[in-house]
Each structure stands twice: as structure tokens, then as C-alpha cells.
Amino acid sequence: QVQLVESGGRLVQAGGSLRLSCAASTDAFGTYTMGWFRQAPGKDREFVAAIFRWTGNTNYADSVKGRFTISRDNAQNTVYLQMNSLQPEDTAVYYCAASYSSSWPPKMRHEYAYWGQGTQVTVSS
């Protein structure tokens, strides 16, 4: 069982930046592909970004491409999401997730085995 704990969410003004962190409770962190999803009120949880376990290849949803950057520190068992140029439509609960999947990129929720509890990001206009 892997526990994931997100942090870094808060209220920010439009145009601002935030960095989310997700700490994993496993020494096998480097063997997981990691992803970030988000869920806005009344909407389905949607894929945001993923980073592949071995190569560090990244993939982004079109809505965040060029503004968000996913990265990982395998020595610290942590994945990050740097979010720049935030807009009100980025307001959501952000979740990190860990995947065993060898397919790339894993954009579907069922491809992820473990989930964090989420961190709230609110962008004011």
C-alpha cells in the first residue's frame, strides 16, 4: 500500500503561481508513473499531467500545456506540479496518483492504483 500526501494548495490571484507537492510513502517510488488530476465542483475528475517512471517523460492536458510543469525527485519520493499563469478555471481539488501502468501516457483514472486525499487550489479573478 502506498500513501500519497499532497500539499501546497491555497487561494491565489489570477496570473499567480503555485507549486504543489506530493510525498509518497514508498521506497519504490521510482518504479511508479506519477500523475496529477483535478476535480472542479460539479465536474468529473480530469487528467492534468503525468511523468513516466523510468525516463521522466512528461505529458500534459491541453488546457495546462505551457503553464504547468510536472517533475519528480526520486530521492525524496516526491512529485511536484508547478503551476504558472493560473486562471479561475484552474480552481479545483488537485490529486496526485501513482500508476503501475506501462502504457504511456496514462490519462485514465483506472490506470492509477493509489491516490492522495487532494489539495484545494482556488484562483480568484
N, C-alpha and C positions, 0 to 999 in steps of 0.2 A: 504494500500500500504506500502510495506517495502522497504526501501532504503538500499543498501549494498555498502560499500566503501572499496575497497581493498587498501593495501599499502605494501611497503617493497620490491617490485621488483627492481632489478638493475643488472648491469653486475658483474659477479663473475667468478673466475677462476675454472677450473675443480678441483674437490676434495673439494671445499669450501662449505660453508653453508649459508643459508638464512632463515629468518623467515618472512612469510607473515602474515598479519593481515587483518581481515575483520570486520568492525564495522557495526552493524545493527541498524536501526532507529526504534526499536520497543521494548516496554516493555514486549512483549510476546515472546521474543527471545527464551526462554527455551522451548517453545512449538513446535519449528521448528527443524527438522533434517537438519543439515547443510552439505554441500558438497563443494569440490574443484574439478574443471575441468581445463583442459588446452587445448590450441589450438596452434599448431605449424603452420608455414606458409605452405599453400597448403594442410593441413590435417584437418580432422574433429575434432570437439571438443570432448575430451575424458575424461572419469571419472578418477579422481586421488584418492580421499578419501572421506569418509563420517563419520559423528558422529551422533549417534542417540539421539533424543530429551530427552528422559527420563533417559535412563540407561548410556548414554555416550559410548555405544558400538561403536567400530570403524571398518571400512572396507577399504581396500586398493587395488588399482590396482596392479597386479603382478609386473609391471615394477618399482614400487616405494616401494614395501614392504621391510621393514628392513632399509630403508633410510629416509623415510618421516614419520612424526607423526602429526596427526590432533588432536587438542584439543580445548576446548571451555571454556570461562569464562562467565557464565550466568549473573553474577553480573555486568559485563562490557559490556554485549551484543556483545561479540566479539568471533570470531573463528580464530584459528591460524593454520598455516601449517609450521612446522619446517622441513626444507629440508637439509639433510646432504649428503655428498659424491656426490655432484652434478656433472652431466656429460653433455657434449654438447647436447645430445639427450633430455635433460630436458628443453632446450630452448623453450619457448612458452609464450603466454599470459595466465596468470592464473586467473581464475574466481572463485569467491565464489557464492554459491547459497543456497536458503532456500526452504525446501520442507515441504508440509503438509502430505506427503505420510506416511501411516502406514506400508507399505511394507518395508522389510529390506533385503539387502541394496538397496537403490535407486541409481542405476547406470545410468539411462537413463535421458537424458535432459528433456524430457516431464514430468518427475516426480517432477521437481523443478518449483516453481511458481515465484520466484524472483531471479534476477541475478545482480551482480555488473558489473562495467564497465571494469574490468580487470586490471591487473598489469603485466608489461613485466619483464620476467626473461630471461637473456641471460647468457649462460655459455660458456666461451671461453676455447679452448683446449690448 
